[in-house]
C-alpha cells in the first residue's frame, strides 16, 4: 500500500470554508483503479492557522502515480487554485510506502 498526504495550513477563520470545499467536491476517486480510501483530517489549531491533511490510501505507488496523470486527477483539481486564499503557503506533499499494517484481531 501507499499513502499520499497533503498538509494544509488553513488561515484562522477560514476553517469552515476550507472544509466545505472538501466536503462538497467531486473527488472522482471512485473511478480510479487502485484507490482504497480517503480521509480529510483536522489537526491542531495554532496561533495563525489550523493544520489539515488529506490522507489517501492506494493499493500501491503505481496506482497513485497513475492517478496523478489521469483525467480524473485533472477534473478533481481543476479549481484548486481558487482556494489558495484559504491557506498559508503551498500544501506540503508527503508520500509513504506502507511497511506494516496491524488490524483488529491480528496476532
DSSP file (Angstrom, degrees, kcal/mol; ACC not computed):
  #  RESIDUE AA STRUCTURE BP1 BP2  ACC     N-H-->O    O-->H-N    N-H-->O    O-->H-N    TCO  KAPPA ALPHA  PHI   PSI    X-CA   Y-CA   Z-CA
    1    1 A X              0   0    0      0, 0.0    97,-2.6     0, 0.0     2,-0.4   0.000 360.0 360.0 360.0 158.4    0.0    0.0    0.0
    2    2 A X  E     -AB  58  97A   0     56,-2.1    56,-3.1    95,-0.2     2,-0.5  -0.999 360.0-154.6-134.6 136.6    0.9    3.6   -0.5
    3    3 A X  E     -AB  57  96A   0     93,-3.0    93,-2.7    -2,-0.4     2,-0.5  -0.959   6.6-165.8-115.8 125.0   -0.3    6.6    1.5
    4    4 A X  E     -AB  56  95A   0     52,-2.7    52,-2.9    -2,-0.5     2,-0.4  -0.936  12.5-179.7-109.9 127.7   -0.4   10.1   -0.1
    5    5 A X  E     -AB  55  94A   0     89,-3.1    89,-2.9    -2,-0.5     2,-0.4  -0.968  17.0-165.8-129.6 143.9   -0.9   13.1    2.2
    6    6 A X  E     -AB  54  93A   0     48,-1.6    48,-2.4    -2,-0.4     2,-0.4  -0.999  15.1-149.1-123.8 129.2   -1.1   16.8    1.6
    7    7 A X  E     -AB  53  92A   0     85,-2.5    85,-2.2    -2,-0.4     2,-0.4  -0.830  12.2-166.5 -98.3 134.6   -0.8   19.1    4.7
    8    8 A X  E     -A   52   0A   0     44,-2.9    44,-2.5    -2,-0.4     2,-1.0  -0.980  16.3-151.6-122.3 129.6   -2.6   22.4    4.6
    9    9 A X  E     -A   51   0A   0     79,-0.5    79,-3.6    -2,-0.4     2,-0.4  -0.847  25.2-157.6 -97.4  98.4   -2.1   25.3    6.9
   10   10 A X  E     -AC  50  87A   0     40,-2.6    40,-2.4    -2,-1.0    77,-0.3  -0.649  19.2-113.2 -86.3 127.5   -5.5   26.9    6.9
   11   11 A X  E >   -A   49   0A   0     75,-2.2     3,-2.5    -2,-0.4    38,-0.2  -0.253  41.5 -92.0 -59.4 139.9   -5.7   30.5    7.9
   12   12 A X  T 3  S+     0   0    0     36,-1.6    -1,-0.1     1,-0.3    35,-0.0  -0.264 115.5  23.8 -52.1 134.0   -7.6   31.3   11.1
   13   13 A X  T 3  S+     0   0    0     -3,-0.1    -1,-0.3     1,-0.0     4,-0.2   0.269 106.1  82.9  90.5 -10.7  -11.2   32.0   10.3
   14   14 A X    <>  +     0   0    0     -3,-2.5     4,-2.5    72,-0.2     5,-0.2   0.329  56.9 101.5-104.6   5.4  -11.1   30.0    7.0
   15   15 A X  H  > S+     0   0    0     -4,-0.2     4,-2.7     1,-0.2     5,-0.2   0.918  81.3  47.5 -59.4 -47.9  -11.7   26.6    8.5
   16   16 A X  H  > S+     0   0    0      1,-0.2     4,-2.3     2,-0.2    -1,-0.2   0.916 113.7  47.5 -62.2 -43.7  -15.4   26.3    7.6
   17   17 A X  H  > S+     0   0    0     -4,-0.2     4,-1.9     2,-0.2    -1,-0.2   0.912 112.6  49.8 -63.5 -42.4  -14.8   27.5    4.1
   18   18 A X  H  X S+     0   0    0     -4,-2.5     4,-1.7     1,-0.2    -2,-0.2   0.932 111.1  49.0 -61.1 -47.0  -11.9   25.0    3.6
   19   19 A X  H  X S+     0   0    0     -4,-2.7     4,-2.9     1,-0.2    -1,-0.2   0.893 108.6  53.5 -61.4 -40.7  -14.0   22.1    5.0
   20   20 A X  H  X S+     0   0    0     -4,-2.3     4,-1.7     1,-0.2    -1,-0.2   0.883 103.9  56.2 -63.3 -38.3  -16.9   23.0    2.7
   21   21 A X  H  X S+     0   0    0     -4,-1.9     4,-0.7     1,-0.2    -1,-0.2   0.942 115.3  38.1 -56.4 -47.4  -14.6   22.9   -0.4
   22   22 A X  H  < S+     0   0    0     -4,-1.7     3,-0.4     1,-0.2    -2,-0.2   0.889 115.6  51.0 -73.3 -40.2  -13.5   19.4    0.5
   23   23 A X  H  < S+     0   0    0     -4,-2.9    -1,-0.2     1,-0.2    -2,-0.2   0.709 117.3  38.9 -74.3 -19.1  -16.9   18.1    1.7
   24   24 A X  H  < S+     0   0    0     -4,-1.7    -1,-0.2    -5,-0.2    -2,-0.2   0.460  93.0 102.6-109.6  -2.4  -18.8   19.2   -1.4
   25   25 A X  S  < S-     0   0    0     -4,-0.7     2,-0.8    -3,-0.4    51,-0.1  -0.456  73.0-120.3 -84.3 155.4  -16.3   18.5   -4.2
   26   26 A X        -     0   0    0      1,-0.2    -1,-0.1    -2,-0.1    -2,-0.1  -0.847  25.2-170.6 -90.7 111.2  -16.4   15.5   -6.6
   27   27 A X        -     0   0    0     -2,-0.8    49,-0.2     1,-0.1    -1,-0.2   0.770  16.5-149.5 -75.8 -26.0  -13.2   13.7   -5.9
   28   28 A X    >   +     0   0    0     47,-0.1     3,-1.3     1,-0.1     4,-0.1   0.525  60.4 124.3  66.3   6.2  -13.5   11.3   -8.9
   29   29 A X  G >   +     0   0    0      1,-0.3     3,-2.1     2,-0.2     6,-0.2   0.829  56.1  68.7 -67.8 -31.7  -11.6    8.8   -6.8
   30   30 A X  G 3  S+     0   0    0      1,-0.3    -1,-0.3     3,-0.0    -2,-0.0   0.660  98.6  53.6 -62.9 -13.4  -14.2    6.1   -7.0
   31   31 A X  G <  S+     0   0    0     -3,-1.3     2,-0.5     2,-0.1    -1,-0.3   0.441  89.3  97.0 -96.6  -1.6  -13.4    5.8  -10.7
   32   32 A X  S X  S-     0   0    0     -3,-2.1     3,-1.7    -4,-0.1     2,-0.1  -0.790  74.1-125.7-101.8 123.2   -9.7    5.2  -10.2
   33   33 A X  T 3  S+     0   0    0     -2,-0.5    34,-0.1     1,-0.2     3,-0.1  -0.374  95.7  23.6 -60.3 136.9   -8.1    1.7  -10.2
   34   34 A X  T 3  S+     0   0    0      1,-0.3    25,-2.8    24,-0.1     2,-0.3   0.313  84.1 136.7  90.7  -8.5   -6.1    1.1   -7.0
   35   35 A X  E <   +D   58   0A   0     -3,-1.7    -1,-0.3    23,-0.2    23,-0.2  -0.563  22.0 171.0 -72.0 133.7   -7.9    3.7   -4.9
   36   36 A X  E     -     0   0A   0     21,-2.7     2,-0.3     1,-0.3    22,-0.2   0.802  53.7 -33.1-108.1 -58.6   -8.6    2.3   -1.4
   37   37 A X  E     -D   57   0A   0     20,-1.3    20,-3.2     2,-0.0     2,-0.4  -0.991  44.3-141.0-164.2 162.1   -9.9    5.2    0.8
   38   38 A X  E     -D   56   0A   0     -2,-0.3     2,-0.4    18,-0.2    18,-0.2  -0.971  13.1-175.4-130.6 143.7   -9.7    8.9    1.5
   39   39 A X  E     -D   55   0A   0     16,-2.2    16,-2.8    -2,-0.4     2,-0.6  -0.999  16.7-150.8-136.2 137.7   -9.7   10.9    4.8
   40   40 A X  E     -D   54   0A   0     -2,-0.4     2,-0.4    14,-0.2    14,-0.2  -0.957  26.4-160.6-102.6 122.1   -9.8   14.6    5.5
   41   41 A X  E     -D   53   0A   0     12,-3.3    12,-2.2    -2,-0.6     2,-0.5  -0.846  12.7-154.5-110.3 137.7   -8.0   15.2    8.8
   42   42 A X  E     +D   52   0A   0     -2,-0.4    10,-0.2    10,-0.2     3,-0.1  -0.949  22.8 179.8-109.7 126.5   -8.2   18.2   11.1
   43   43 A X  E     -     0   0A   0      8,-4.0     9,-0.0    -2,-0.5    -1,-0.0  -0.055  36.3 -31.4-108.3-152.6   -5.3   18.7   13.3
   44   44 A X  E     -     0   0A   0      6,-0.1     7,-2.3     1,-0.1     2,-0.5  -0.265  51.6-125.5 -70.5 150.6   -4.1   21.2   15.9
   45   45 A X  E     -D   50   0A   0      5,-0.2     5,-0.2    -3,-0.1     2,-0.2  -0.853  32.6-174.7 -92.8 125.7   -5.1   24.9   16.0
   46   46 A X        -     0   0    0      3,-3.5   -34,-0.0    -2,-0.5     0, 0.0  -0.479  42.8 -82.2-110.3-175.6   -2.0   27.1   16.2
   47   47 A X  S    S+     0   0    0      1,-0.2     3,-0.1    -2,-0.2    -2,-0.0   0.895 123.6  14.3 -58.7 -44.8   -1.7   30.9   16.5
   48   48 A X  S    S+     0   0    0      1,-0.1   -36,-1.6   -37,-0.1     2,-0.3   0.452 128.9  17.8-113.2  -1.9   -2.2   31.8   12.8
   49   49 A X  E     -A   11   0A   0    -38,-0.2    -3,-3.5   -36,-0.0     2,-0.4  -0.984  59.9-123.8-159.3 167.4   -3.6   28.6   11.3
   50   50 A X  E     -AD  10  45A   0    -40,-2.4   -40,-2.6    -2,-0.3     2,-0.4  -0.977  34.2-126.3-116.3 134.9   -5.3   25.2   11.7
   51   51 A X  E     +A    9   0A   0     -7,-2.3    -8,-4.0    -2,-0.4     2,-0.3  -0.672  31.7 174.3 -85.5 131.4   -3.5   22.1   10.3
   52   52 A X  E     -AD   8  42A   0    -44,-2.5   -44,-2.9    -2,-0.4     2,-0.4  -0.912   9.5-164.3-126.6 157.4   -5.4   19.9    8.0
   53   53 A X  E     -AD   7  41A   0    -12,-2.2   -12,-3.3    -2,-0.3     2,-0.5  -0.992  16.1-143.2-142.8 137.7   -4.3   16.9    5.9
   54   54 A X  E     -AD   6  40A   0    -48,-2.4   -48,-1.6    -2,-0.4     2,-0.5  -0.863  23.1-166.6 -92.5 135.2   -5.7   15.0    3.0
   55   55 A X  E     +AD   5  39A   0    -16,-2.8   -16,-2.2    -2,-0.5     2,-0.5  -0.952   8.0 179.6-131.7 107.9   -4.9   11.3    3.5
   56   56 A X  E     -AD   4  38A   0    -52,-2.9   -52,-2.7    -2,-0.5     2,-0.5  -0.943  14.4-151.8-117.9 129.9   -5.4    8.9    0.6
   57   57 A X  E     -AD   3  37A   0    -20,-3.2   -21,-2.7    -2,-0.5   -20,-1.3  -0.858  15.9-173.9-102.7 131.1   -4.7    5.2    0.6
   58   58 A X  E     -AD   2  35A   0    -56,-3.1   -56,-2.1    -2,-0.5   -23,-0.2  -0.848  36.8-119.0-120.9 156.0   -3.7    3.5   -2.6
   59   59 A X  S    S-     0   0    0    -25,-2.8     2,-0.3    -2,-0.3   -24,-0.1   0.860  92.9 -25.4 -61.0 -35.9   -3.1   -0.2   -3.4
   60   60 A X  S  > S-     0   0    0    -26,-0.2     4,-1.7   -59,-0.2     3,-0.3  -0.964  71.3 -88.7-166.4 173.6    0.5    0.7   -4.4
   61   61 A X  H  > S+     0   0    0     -2,-0.3     4,-3.0     1,-0.2     5,-0.2   0.879 120.8  59.6 -62.8 -38.3    2.7    3.6   -5.6
   62   62 A X  H  > S+     0   0    0      1,-0.2     4,-2.3     2,-0.2    -1,-0.2   0.885 104.4  50.2 -59.7 -39.1    2.0    2.7   -9.2
   63   63 A X  H  > S+     0   0    0     -3,-0.3     4,-2.0     2,-0.2    -1,-0.2   0.916 111.9  47.8 -65.2 -42.7   -1.8    3.3   -8.7
   64   64 A X  H  X S+     0   0    0     -4,-1.7     4,-1.9     2,-0.2    -2,-0.2   0.940 112.1  49.2 -61.5 -47.6   -1.1    6.6   -7.0
   65   65 A X  H  X S+     0   0    0     -4,-3.0     4,-0.7     1,-0.2    -2,-0.2   0.893 109.5  51.6 -61.3 -40.7    1.2    7.7   -9.8
   66   66 A X  H >< S+     0   0    0     -4,-2.3     3,-0.8    -5,-0.2    -1,-0.2   0.896 107.1  54.6 -62.7 -39.5   -1.3    6.7  -12.5
   67   67 A X  H >< S+     0   0    0     -4,-2.0     3,-1.6     1,-0.2     6,-0.5   0.905 103.0  55.6 -58.4 -42.8   -4.0    8.8  -10.7
   68   68 A X  H 3< S+     0   0    0     -4,-1.9    -1,-0.2     1,-0.3    -2,-0.2   0.689 112.1  43.7 -67.6 -16.2   -1.7   11.9  -10.8
   69   69 A X  T << S+     0   0    0     -3,-0.8    -1,-0.3    -4,-0.7    -2,-0.2   0.308  98.1 104.0-106.5   6.7   -1.5   11.5  -14.6
   70   70 A X  S <> S-     0   0    0     -3,-1.6     4,-1.7    -4,-0.2     5,-0.1  -0.437  78.6-121.9 -93.9 162.0   -5.2   10.8  -15.1
   71   71 A X  H  > S+     0   0    0      1,-0.2     4,-2.5     2,-0.2     5,-0.2   0.838 114.8  60.2 -63.8 -34.4   -8.1   12.8  -16.5
   72   72 A X  H  > S+     0   0    0      2,-0.2     4,-2.3     1,-0.2    -1,-0.2   0.889 103.1  51.1 -62.2 -39.6   -9.9   12.1  -13.1
   73   73 A X  H  > S+     0   0    0     -6,-0.5     4,-1.6     2,-0.2    -1,-0.2   0.937 110.6  47.8 -61.6 -47.9   -7.0   13.9  -11.3
   74   74 A X  H  X S+     0   0    0     -4,-1.7     4,-0.6     1,-0.2    -2,-0.2   0.902 112.6  49.2 -61.3 -41.2   -7.3   16.9  -13.6
   75   75 A X  H >< S+     0   0    0     -4,-2.5     3,-0.6     1,-0.2     4,-0.2   0.897 111.2  49.3 -65.0 -40.5  -11.0   17.0  -13.0
   76   76 A X  H 3< S+     0   0    0     -4,-2.3    -1,-0.2     1,-0.2     3,-0.2   0.781 120.3  36.1 -69.8 -26.8  -10.7   16.8   -9.3
   77   77 A X  H >< S+     0   0    0     -4,-1.6     3,-1.9    -5,-0.2     4,-0.3   0.320  80.4 108.7-109.4   6.6   -8.1   19.5   -9.1
   78   78 A X  T << S+     0   0    0     -4,-0.6     3,-0.2    -3,-0.6    -1,-0.1   0.741  89.6  36.3 -63.3 -22.6   -9.3   21.9  -11.8
   79   79 A X  T >  S+     0   0    0     -4,-0.2     3,-1.4    -3,-0.2     4,-0.4   0.233  82.5 111.7-109.1  13.1  -10.5   24.5   -9.2
   80   80 A X  G X  S+     0   0    0     -3,-1.9     3,-1.4     1,-0.3     4,-0.2   0.851  72.5  58.4 -58.0 -37.5   -7.7   24.0   -6.7
   81   81 A X  G >  S+     0   0    0     -4,-0.3     3,-1.2     1,-0.3    -1,-0.3   0.752  92.4  69.2 -65.1 -23.9   -6.2   27.4   -7.4
   82   82 A X  G <  S+     0   0    0     -3,-1.4     3,-0.3     1,-0.2    -1,-0.3   0.723  97.9  52.6 -65.2 -20.4   -9.4   29.2   -6.4
   83   83 A X  G X  S+     0   0    0     -3,-1.4     3,-2.2    -4,-0.4     4,-0.4   0.398  72.6 105.2-100.2   2.5   -8.9   28.1   -2.8
   84   84 A X  G X  S+     0   0    0     -3,-1.2     3,-1.4     1,-0.3    -1,-0.2   0.823  72.0  64.4 -56.0 -33.9   -5.4   29.5   -2.2
   85   85 A X  G 3  S+     0   0    0     -3,-0.3    -1,-0.3     1,-0.2    -2,-0.1   0.708  93.9  65.1 -63.4 -14.7   -6.6   32.4   -0.1
   86   86 A X  G <  S+     0   0    0     -3,-2.2   -75,-2.2   -76,-0.1     2,-0.3   0.732 104.5  42.7 -79.3 -21.8   -7.9   29.9    2.5
   87   87 A X  B <  S-C   10   0A   0     -3,-1.4     2,-0.5    -4,-0.4   -77,-0.3  -0.876  80.0-113.2-130.9 160.8   -4.4   28.6    3.4
   88   88 A X  S    S-     0   0    0    -79,-3.6   -79,-0.5    -2,-0.3    -3,-0.1  -0.769  78.9 -25.8 -91.6 123.8   -0.9   29.8    4.1
   89   89 A X  S    S-     0   0    0     -2,-0.5     2,-0.2   -81,-0.1    -2,-0.1  -0.168 101.7 -39.8  70.7-167.7    1.7   28.8    1.6
   90   90 A X        -     0   0    0      1,-0.1   -81,-0.1   -82,-0.1    -2,-0.1  -0.620  67.7 -94.8 -91.3 152.0    1.5   25.8   -0.6
   91   91 A X        -     0   0    0     -2,-0.2     2,-0.6   -83,-0.1   -83,-0.2  -0.375  39.2-128.8 -59.5 146.5    0.2   22.4    0.5
   92   92 A X  E     -B    7   0A   0    -85,-2.2   -85,-2.5    -3,-0.1     2,-0.3  -0.900  19.8-146.9-104.2 116.0    3.1   20.1    1.6
   93   93 A X  E     +B    6   0A   0     -2,-0.6     2,-0.4   -87,-0.2   -87,-0.2  -0.599  18.1 178.8 -82.6 140.2    3.0   16.7    0.0
   94   94 A X  E     -B    5   0A   0    -89,-2.9   -89,-3.1    -2,-0.3     2,-0.4  -0.984   6.4-167.1-138.5 130.1    4.2   13.6    1.8
   95   95 A X  E     -B    4   0A   0     -2,-0.4     2,-0.4   -91,-0.2   -91,-0.2  -0.953   5.6-172.1-121.4 140.2    4.2   10.1    0.4
   96   96 A X  E     -B    3   0A   0    -93,-2.7   -93,-3.0    -2,-0.4     2,-0.5  -0.992  21.6-141.9-136.5 132.2    4.7    6.9    2.3
   97   97 A X  E     -B    2   0A   0     -2,-0.4     2,-0.5   -95,-0.2   -95,-0.2  -0.787  36.9-118.8 -81.3 131.8    5.1    3.2    1.4
   98   98 A X        +     0   0    0    -97,-2.6     3,-0.1    -2,-0.5    -1,-0.0  -0.627  35.0 176.4 -76.5 123.4    3.3    1.1    4.0
   99   99 A X        +     0   0    0     -2,-0.5     2,-0.3     1,-0.3    -1,-0.2   0.703  66.7  13.6 -99.1 -26.3    5.7   -1.1    5.8
  100  100 A X        -     0   0    0      2,-0.0     2,-0.4     0, 0.0    -1,-0.3  -0.987  56.7-168.1-152.3 140.4    3.4   -2.7    8.3
  101  101 A X        -     0   0    0     -2,-0.3     2,-0.5    -3,-0.1    -3,-0.0  -0.998   6.0-169.9-128.7 128.5   -0.4   -2.9    8.8
  102  102 A X        -     0   0    0     -2,-0.4     2,-0.2     4,-0.0     3,-0.0  -0.979  11.4-174.5-118.7 123.2   -1.9   -4.1   12.0
  103  103 A X    >   -     0   0    0     -2,-0.5     3,-2.1     1,-0.1    -2,-0.0  -0.705  38.2 -74.5-113.3 166.6   -5.6   -4.8   12.1
  104  104 A X  T 3  S+     0   0    0      1,-0.3    -1,-0.1    -2,-0.2     3,-0.1  -0.322 119.9  20.2 -56.5 134.5   -8.1   -5.8   14.7
  105  105 A X  T 3  S+     0   0    0      1,-0.3    -1,-0.3    -3,-0.0     2,-0.1   0.435  88.6 142.0  83.9  -0.6   -7.7   -9.4   15.7
  106  106 A X    <         0   0    0     -3,-2.1    -1,-0.3     1,-0.1    -4,-0.0  -0.471 360.0 360.0 -72.9 146.2   -4.1   -9.6   14.3
  107  107 A X              0   0    0     -2,-0.1    -1,-0.1    -3,-0.1    -3,-0.0   0.418 360.0 360.0-100.6 360.0   -1.7  -11.8   16.4
